[in-house]
Amino acid sequence: MNRRMLTGWGRTAPTLATVARPRTAEEVALLLRSAGAPGESAPPGSGRGIIARGLGRSYGDAAQSAGGLVLDCSALAPGVRLDRAAGTVTASAGTSLADLMEHLLARGRFVPVTPGTRHVTVGGAIGADIHGKNHHVDSSFGAHVRSLTLVTPDGAERVIGPDREADLFWATVGGMGLTGVITEATFDVIAVETAAARVDTDRTPDLDAALALMSATDDRYHYTVCWIDLLARGAALGRGVLTRAHHARRADLPARWRRAPLRYAPRTLAGAPPWVPPRLLNAWSVRAFNTAYHARAPRRGRDEIQGLGSFFHPLDAVRGWNRMYGPHGLVQYQFVVPFGEEVALRRIVERLASAGAPSFLTVLKRFGAPTPAPLSFPMPGWTLALDLPAELPGLARLLRSCDDHVLAAGGRVYLAKDSRAAPAAVHAMYPRLDEWRAVRDRVDPRRVLVSDLSRRLDL
């Protein structure tokens, strides 16, 4: 064990914790059991609560616990077992999606859902119920989980799933690590012929055009996402670049790719410098980038072949890209509003544009069917995600005003991205919170599992 300062990917609100690195489910059980049982010798820091942590890609404070014990689960006993007949894979919770994709693609399979980075663990993917560019047709990660092994705070190992202790299973999916520590999971995979995507691109002149085109065509595609220029105003408000794709078939590939259609070798092309001056990303620099990016995109591109790494995870090509926001870090804000509340979406975009919010990474997606998980973020509707420098003047007030619009529209913010929302707002956004609490309190009556997020939001 060692003492370390920990932050989320946004590099805000660092806190000091004791970090343990269990390698087996038995070691996880011992740490939890000794922390939760009176009279036993508890691990250092566990009196302030224990929380699991994967690769630290939650943007806020979900995987840290000030003064407590953090379990670094990235070293949990590795193992990947593909069942071709069942169409599933079983993997340890510490397995990264990066490693899993490499393993699966060599065998003509792919993960059911991937977020914008491949550097997340299987356990983290379930705990945050991650979503991707295919939510409108495939829902979120939890929808594809057949079973998982969960070590609860009493040290018991439980194998749970949608048809076995379903209430605990769905409380764990999207439960941000607060019901137990996931050590292994079995979930669906999909068959693919290549490690490439066949991509269509349309440049959209404004937000209304993007919404209309996505509504009309998204259901024809497996994957879809629209980059939005959040600094454009007036007639160009919300102009964007819409990309939609399917997995490429072998026959779709250029001749030079067909010799090794499943070759998957995403590269890290560069690394952000260890020190970046404050305010490098400001309204001027981001406006220049956004203008160039929008102008460079094809008005109507069809059937472009892209490697899966380039299509799904372009930012992973820049190692440590979060450092580009300077020493104060970044805040990612992601919300969803239901279909029919497009006026609220537009008002938020107008509010951010008028404030000159310098976000060069702003993406719009359509969500489809949700999972039954009480704390899962996605709902049928529109979701917008954006990154902003944490040092931006007036940022807290700006995002509070956006929260008000989201709440009034019946939407919510994403707990895996949040670092600043007010508890009352989050409680109102998640109307099934008490249902989730009842399950959590049953399996963790002593509140052994605690994170900075759960303290801040009074979960």
C-alpha positions as CSV (number, residue, x, y, z in Angstrom):
1,M,0.0,0.0,0.0
2,N,1.1,3.6,-0.6
3,R,-0.3,7.1,-0.1
4,R,-1.0,9.0,-3.3
5,M,-2.8,12.1,-4.6
6,L,-5.5,11.0,-7.0
7,T,-7.7,12.9,-9.4
8,G,-10.0,12.0,-12.3
9,W,-9.1,12.6,-15.9
10,G,-10.1,16.2,-15.5
11,R,-7.2,16.7,-13.1
12,T,-9.3,18.8,-10.7
13,A,-9.9,18.4,-6.9
14,P,-7.0,16.1,-6.0
15,T,-7.3,14.2,-2.8
16,L,-4.9,12.0,-0.8
17,A,-5.7,8.3,-0.2
18,T,-4.1,5.0,0.6
19,V,-3.9,2.9,-2.5
20,A,-3.9,-0.9,-2.5
21,R,-3.4,-3.1,-5.5
22,P,-5.3,-6.4,-5.1
23,R,-4.5,-9.0,-7.7
24,T,-7.3,-11.5,-6.9
25,A,-10.9,-11.5,-5.8
26,E,-9.8,-13.1,-2.5
27,E,-7.5,-10.1,-1.8
28,V,-10.4,-7.7,-2.6
29,A,-12.7,-9.7,-0.2
30,L,-10.1,-9.6,2.6
31,L,-9.7,-5.8,2.3
32,L,-13.5,-5.2,2.3
33,R,-14.2,-7.7,5.1
34,S,-11.5,-6.3,7.4
35,A,-12.8,-2.8,6.8
36,G,-16.4,-3.6,7.5
37,A,-16.1,-5.9,10.5
38,P,-15.9,-4.4,14.1
39,G,-12.9,-5.5,16.1
40,E,-10.7,-6.6,13.1
41,S,-7.5,-4.9,12.1
42,A,-8.7,-2.6,9.3
43,P,-6.5,-1.6,6.4
44,P,-5.0,1.9,6.6
45,G,-7.5,4.6,5.5
46,S,-10.5,2.2,5.3
47,G,-12.2,4.1,8.1
48,R,-12.9,6.9,5.6
49,G,-14.3,4.4,3.1
50,I,-13.2,2.2,0.2
51,I,-13.7,2.7,-3.5
52,A,-12.5,0.8,-6.5
53,R,-10.5,2.5,-9.3
54,G,-9.6,1.3,-12.8
55,L,-7.6,3.4,-15.2
56,G,-8.8,6.7,-13.7
57,R,-10.8,7.9,-16.8
58,S,-13.8,9.2,-14.9
59,Y,-13.5,12.9,-15.4
60,G,-14.4,13.9,-11.8
61,D,-14.1,12.4,-8.3
62,A,-15.9,9.1,-8.8
63,A,-12.7,6.9,-8.2
64,Q,-11.1,8.7,-5.4
65,S,-11.7,8.9,-1.6
66,A,-10.1,11.6,0.5
67,G,-8.3,10.0,3.4
68,G,-9.7,6.6,2.5
69,L,-8.6,3.4,0.8
70,V,-8.7,3.2,-3.0
71,L,-8.4,-0.3,-4.6
72,D,-6.5,-0.1,-7.8
73,C,-8.2,-2.9,-9.7
74,S,-6.2,-2.6,-12.9
75,A,-4.0,-5.5,-11.7
76,L,-6.8,-8.0,-11.0
77,A,-5.9,-11.4,-12.2
78,P,-5.9,-11.2,-16.0
79,G,-7.9,-13.5,-18.1
80,V,-9.9,-13.3,-21.3
81,R,-12.1,-16.3,-22.4
82,L,-14.0,-16.1,-25.6
83,D,-17.0,-18.4,-26.1
84,R,-17.6,-18.3,-29.8
85,A,-20.7,-20.5,-29.6
86,A,-22.4,-18.3,-27.0
87,G,-21.1,-15.0,-28.6
88,T,-19.7,-13.9,-25.3
89,V,-16.4,-13.1,-23.6
90,T,-15.4,-13.4,-19.9
91,A,-12.8,-11.0,-18.7
92,S,-11.4,-9.8,-15.4
93,A,-12.6,-6.4,-14.3
94,G,-9.1,-5.0,-14.6
95,T,-8.9,-5.8,-18.3
96,S,-8.7,-2.6,-20.4
97,L,-10.9,-2.3,-23.4
98,A,-7.6,-1.6,-25.3
99,D,-6.3,-5.0,-24.5
100,L,-9.6,-6.7,-25.0
101,M,-10.1,-5.2,-28.4
102,E,-6.7,-6.4,-29.5
103,H,-7.5,-9.9,-28.3
104,L,-11.0,-10.0,-29.8
105,L,-10.2,-8.4,-33.2
106,A,-7.6,-11.0,-33.9
107,R,-10.5,-13.5,-33.6
108,G,-13.0,-11.6,-35.6
109,R,-14.9,-10.2,-32.6
110,F,-15.5,-6.7,-31.2
111,V,-16.8,-5.2,-27.9
112,P,-20.5,-4.3,-27.9
113,V,-20.0,-0.8,-26.8
114,T,-16.9,1.5,-26.6
115,P,-16.7,5.1,-25.3
116,G,-14.4,7.8,-26.7
117,T,-11.3,6.2,-25.2
118,R,-10.2,2.6,-25.1
119,H,-8.3,3.1,-21.9
120,V,-11.1,2.1,-19.5
121,T,-11.5,-1.2,-17.7
122,V,-14.3,-3.7,-17.9
123,G,-15.2,-3.0,-14.3
124,G,-15.3,0.7,-15.0
125,A,-17.4,0.2,-18.1
126,I,-20.0,-1.5,-16.0
127,G,-19.8,0.8,-13.0
128,A,-20.4,3.8,-15.2
129,D,-22.6,2.0,-17.7
130,I,-20.7,3.5,-20.5
131,H,-22.3,4.4,-23.8
132,G,-20.9,4.9,-27.3
133,K,-21.8,6.0,-30.8
134,N,-24.2,3.1,-31.1
135,H,-26.5,3.8,-28.2
136,H,-29.4,4.6,-30.5
137,V,-29.4,0.9,-31.7
138,D,-27.5,-1.1,-29.0
139,S,-28.1,0.8,-25.7
140,S,-25.3,1.0,-23.1
141,F,-22.7,-1.5,-21.9
142,G,-24.9,-2.9,-19.1
143,A,-27.4,-4.1,-21.7
144,H,-24.9,-6.6,-22.9
145,V,-23.7,-8.0,-19.6
146,R,-24.8,-11.6,-19.0
147,S,-23.3,-12.0,-15.5
148,L,-20.7,-10.5,-13.2
149,T,-18.8,-11.4,-10.1
150,L,-19.3,-8.9,-7.3
151,V,-17.4,-8.8,-4.0
152,T,-19.8,-7.0,-1.6
153,P,-18.6,-5.2,1.6
154,D,-19.2,-8.3,3.7
155,G,-16.5,-10.1,1.7
156,A,-18.9,-12.4,-0.1
157,E,-18.4,-13.2,-3.8
158,R,-21.7,-13.1,-5.6
159,V,-22.3,-14.1,-9.2
160,I,-25.2,-11.9,-10.4
161,G,-26.9,-11.0,-13.6
162,P,-30.2,-9.8,-15.2
163,D,-31.8,-13.1,-14.1
164,R,-30.0,-13.6,-10.8
165,E,-30.2,-11.0,-8.0
166,A,-31.4,-8.7,-10.7
167,D,-32.0,-5.7,-8.3
168,L,-28.3,-5.9,-7.1
169,F,-27.1,-6.4,-10.7
170,W,-28.9,-3.3,-12.0
171,A,-27.9,-1.3,-9.0
172,T,-24.3,-2.2,-9.8
173,V,-24.6,-1.3,-13.5
174,G,-24.1,2.5,-13.4
175,G,-23.7,2.4,-9.6
176,M,-20.3,4.0,-9.7
177,G,-18.7,1.3,-7.6
178,L,-20.9,1.8,-4.5
179,T,-22.5,-1.6,-4.3
180,G,-19.3,-3.7,-4.4
181,V,-16.2,-4.4,-6.3
182,I,-16.6,-6.1,-9.7
183,T,-13.9,-8.7,-10.3
184,E,-15.0,-10.4,-13.5
185,A,-17.8,-10.2,-16.1
186,T,-19.3,-12.1,-19.0
187,F,-20.8,-10.0,-21.8
188,D,-21.8,-10.2,-25.5
189,V,-19.4,-9.5,-28.3
190,I,-20.2,-9.0,-32.0
191,A,-18.7,-10.6,-35.0
192,V,-16.8,-8.4,-37.5
193,E,-14.9,-9.2,-40.7
194,T,-12.4,-6.3,-40.4
195,A,-10.8,-3.9,-38.0
196,A,-12.1,-1.0,-40.1
197,A,-15.2,1.2,-40.4
198,R,-17.0,2.4,-43.5
199,V,-17.8,6.1,-42.7
200,D,-20.2,8.6,-44.2
201,T,-19.6,12.3,-43.4
202,D,-21.9,15.4,-43.8
203,R,-21.0,18.9,-43.0
204,T,-24.0,20.6,-41.3
205,P,-24.6,24.3,-41.4
206,D,-26.3,24.7,-38.1
207,L,-27.8,22.9,-35.1
208,D,-31.3,22.5,-36.6
209,A,-29.8,20.9,-39.7
210,A,-27.8,18.5,-37.6
211,L,-30.8,17.5,-35.5
212,A,-33.0,17.0,-38.6
213,L,-30.3,14.9,-40.5
214,M,-29.6,12.8,-37.4
215,S,-33.3,12.2,-36.8
216,A,-33.9,11.2,-40.4
217,T,-30.9,8.9,-41.0
218,D,-29.3,7.7,-37.7
219,D,-31.4,4.5,-37.6
220,R,-29.7,3.4,-40.9
221,Y,-26.3,3.4,-39.2
222,H,-24.6,1.3,-36.5
223,Y,-22.6,4.3,-35.2
224,T,-23.3,8.0,-35.4
225,V,-21.9,11.2,-33.8
226,C,-21.9,14.9,-34.6
227,W,-19.1,17.3,-33.7
228,I,-20.5,20.7,-32.9
229,D,-18.8,24.1,-33.1
230,L,-19.8,25.6,-29.8
231,L,-18.3,29.0,-30.6
232,A,-20.4,29.6,-33.8
233,R,-23.2,32.0,-33.4
234,G,-26.1,33.5,-35.3
235,A,-27.1,31.6,-38.4
236,A,-24.2,29.2,-37.9
237,L,-25.1,28.3,-34.3
238,G,-24.2,24.7,-33.7
239,R,-22.8,24.0,-37.1
240,G,-21.2,20.6,-37.2
241,V,-19.6,17.6,-38.8
242,L,-21.8,14.5,-38.7
243,T,-20.1,11.1,-39.1
244,R,-22.0,7.8,-39.3
245,A,-20.6,4.3,-39.9
246,H,-20.9,0.6,-40.1
247,H,-18.3,-2.1,-39.5
248,A,-16.5,-2.5,-42.9
249,R,-16.8,-5.8,-44.6
250,R,-13.7,-7.4,-46.2
251,A,-15.1,-6.6,-49.6
252,D,-15.2,-2.9,-48.7
253,L,-11.5,-2.7,-48.0
254,P,-9.0,-1.3,-50.5
255,A,-6.7,-4.0,-51.9
256,R,-3.8,-3.2,-49.7
257,W,-5.9,-3.8,-46.5
258,R,-7.4,-7.1,-47.6
259,R,-4.2,-9.0,-46.9
260,A,-4.7,-8.5,-43.2
261,P,-8.3,-7.3,-42.7
262,L,-8.3,-7.8,-38.9
263,R,-5.0,-6.1,-38.3
264,Y,-5.4,-3.7,-35.4
265,A,-2.5,-1.5,-34.4
266,P,-3.7,1.9,-33.2
267,R,-0.7,4.1,-32.5
268,T,0.0,6.9,-30.1
269,L,1.4,9.5,-32.4
270,A,2.4,12.2,-29.9
271,G,2.3,13.1,-26.3
272,A,1.1,16.3,-24.7
273,P,4.0,18.1,-23.0
274,P,4.2,17.6,-19.2
275,W,3.7,21.3,-18.6
276,V,1.3,23.5,-20.6
277,P,0.8,27.2,-19.9
278,P,-2.5,28.3,-18.5
279,R,-5.2,29.4,-21.0
280,L,-3.6,27.8,-24.0
281,L,-7.1,26.7,-25.0
282,N,-9.1,29.9,-25.1
283,A,-11.8,31.4,-27.2
284,W,-9.3,32.6,-29.9
285,S,-7.3,29.4,-30.3
286,V,-10.4,27.1,-30.1
287,R,-12.3,29.3,-32.6
288,A,-9.5,29.0,-35.1
289,F,-9.4,25.2,-34.6
290,N,-13.2,24.9,-35.0
291,T,-13.3,27.0,-38.1
292,A,-10.6,25.0,-39.8
293,Y,-12.0,21.7,-38.7
294,H,-15.5,22.6,-40.1
295,A,-14.1,23.9,-43.3
296,R,-11.9,20.9,-43.9
297,A,-14.7,18.4,-43.5
298,P,-16.3,17.1,-46.7
299,R,-19.7,18.5,-47.5
300,R,-20.9,15.0,-48.3
301,G,-18.3,12.2,-48.0
302,R,-19.3,8.6,-48.5
303,D,-17.8,5.1,-47.8
304,E,-14.4,6.3,-46.4
305,I,-12.5,3.5,-44.8
306,Q,-11.1,4.3,-41.4
307,G,-9.3,2.1,-38.9
308,L,-11.4,1.4,-35.8
309,G,-8.9,3.1,-33.6
310,S,-9.1,6.3,-35.7
311,F,-12.9,6.2,-35.8
312,F,-13.6,5.4,-32.2
313,H,-10.7,6.9,-30.3
314,P,-9.0,9.8,-32.1
315,L,-7.9,11.5,-28.9
316,D,-6.1,8.3,-27.7
317,A,-3.5,9.1,-30.4
318,V,-2.3,12.0,-28.2
319,R,-0.9,10.6,-24.9
320,G,-2.0,12.7,-21.9
321,W,-4.1,15.0,-24.0
322,N,-5.9,16.2,-20.8
323,R,-2.7,18.1,-20.0
324,M,-3.5,20.5,-22.9
325,Y,-5.9,22.3,-20.6
326,G,-3.2,23.5,-18.4
327,P,-2.3,23.1,-14.7
328,H,-5.9,23.7,-13.5
329,G,-7.4,20.9,-15.5
330,L,-10.7,20.6,-17.4
331,V,-14.3,20.1,-16.6
332,Q,-16.3,17.8,-18.9
333,Y,-20.0,18.5,-18.9
334,Q,-22.4,15.9,-20.4
335,F,-26.2,16.0,-20.2
336,V,-29.1,14.4,-21.9
337,V,-32.6,15.8,-22.5
338,P,-35.5,13.7,-23.8
339,F,-36.8,13.8,-27.3
340,G,-39.3,16.6,-27.6
341,E,-37.1,19.0,-25.6
342,E,-35.0,20.2,-28.5
343,V,-35.8,23.8,-27.4
344,A,-33.9,23.2,-24.1
345,L,-31.0,21.8,-26.1
346,R,-30.9,24.8,-28.3
347,R,-31.1,27.2,-25.3
348,I,-28.1,25.5,-23.7
349,V,-26.1,25.7,-26.9
350,E,-27.0,29.4,-27.2
351,R,-26.0,30.0,-23.6
352,L,-22.6,28.3,-24.1
353,A,-22.0,30.0,-27.4
354,S,-22.9,33.5,-26.1
355,A,-20.5,32.9,-23.1
356,G,-17.7,32.1,-25.6
357,A,-17.2,28.6,-24.0
358,P,-13.9,27.4,-25.6
359,S,-14.7,23.7,-26.2
360,F,-13.0,22.1,-29.2
361,L,-14.4,18.7,-28.3
362,T,-18.2,19.0,-28.3
363,V,-20.2,16.0,-29.5
364,L,-23.9,15.4,-30.0
365,K,-25.5,12.0,-30.1
366,R,-28.9,10.4,-30.0
367,F,-29.7,7.9,-27.2
368,G,-32.0,5.0,-27.7
369,A,-33.4,2.5,-25.2
370,P,-32.1,2.7,-21.6
371,T,-31.1,-0.2,-19.3
372,P,-33.2,-0.9,-16.2
373,A,-30.4,0.4,-14.0
374,P,-31.6,3.2,-11.6
375,L,-28.5,5.3,-11.9
376,S,-27.7,4.7,-15.5
377,F,-27.3,8.0,-17.4
378,P,-28.7,7.4,-20.9
379,M,-32.4,7.9,-21.7
380,P,-34.1,8.3,-25.1
381,G,-33.1,11.7,-26.2
382,W,-30.2,14.0,-27.2
383,T,-26.9,14.1,-25.3
384,L,-24.3,16.8,-25.6
385,A,-20.8,16.4,-24.1
386,L,-18.2,19.2,-24.0
387,D,-14.8,19.9,-22.4
388,L,-14.0,23.3,-20.8
389,P,-10.9,24.6,-19.1
390,A,-11.5,24.5,-15.3
391,E,-10.0,28.0,-14.9
392,L,-12.6,29.6,-17.2
393,P,-14.0,32.6,-15.5
394,G,-17.7,32.2,-14.5
395,L,-17.6,28.5,-15.3
396,A,-19.5,27.4,-12.2
397,R,-22.3,29.9,-12.8
398,L,-22.5,29.0,-16.5
399,L,-22.9,25.3,-15.9
400,R,-25.4,25.8,-13.1
401,S,-27.6,27.7,-15.5
402,C,-27.2,24.8,-18.0
403,D,-28.2,22.4,-15.1
404,D,-31.4,24.4,-14.6
405,H,-32.4,23.9,-18.3
406,V,-31.5,20.2,-18.1
407,L,-33.6,19.7,-15.0
408,A,-36.5,21.6,-16.3
409,A,-36.5,19.5,-19.4
410,G,-36.5,16.2,-17.4
411,G,-32.9,15.4,-18.3
412,R,-29.8,14.6,-16.3
413,V,-26.0,14.9,-16.1
414,Y,-23.6,12.0,-16.3
415,L,-22.1,11.0,-12.9
416,A,-19.0,9.6,-14.5
417,K,-18.2,13.0,-16.0
418,D,-19.5,15.2,-13.1
419,S,-17.2,17.1,-10.8
420,R,-19.3,20.1,-9.8
421,A,-23.1,19.5,-9.8
422,A,-25.2,20.4,-6.7
423,P,-26.6,17.4,-4.7
424,A,-30.2,18.7,-4.9
425,A,-30.1,18.9,-8.7
426,V,-28.6,15.4,-9.1
427,H,-31.2,13.9,-6.7
428,A,-34.0,15.5,-8.8
429,M,-32.4,14.3,-12.1
430,Y,-32.3,10.7,-10.9
431,P,-35.8,10.0,-9.7
432,R,-35.0,6.3,-8.9
433,L,-32.2,7.3,-6.5
434,D,-34.1,6.0,-3.5
435,E,-34.7,2.7,-5.2
436,W,-31.0,2.4,-5.7
437,R,-30.2,3.5,-2.2
438,A,-32.4,0.7,-0.8
439,V,-30.3,-1.9,-2.6
440,R,-27.0,-0.2,-1.6
441,D,-28.1,0.0,2.0
442,R,-28.9,-3.7,2.1
443,V,-25.5,-4.8,0.8
444,D,-23.5,-2.1,2.5
445,P,-25.3,-1.1,5.7
446,R,-22.0,0.2,7.2
447,R,-21.3,2.4,4.2
448,V,-17.9,0.8,3.6
449,L,-17.9,1.9,0.0
450,V,-17.5,5.6,-0.2
451,S,-16.1,8.0,-2.9
452,D,-15.5,11.7,-3.1
453,L,-18.4,11.7,-5.5
454,S,-20.8,9.9,-3.2
455,R,-19.9,12.3,-0.3
456,R,-20.2,15.4,-2.5
457,L,-23.6,14.4,-3.9
458,D,-24.9,12.7,-0.8
459,L,-25.7,9.5,-2.7
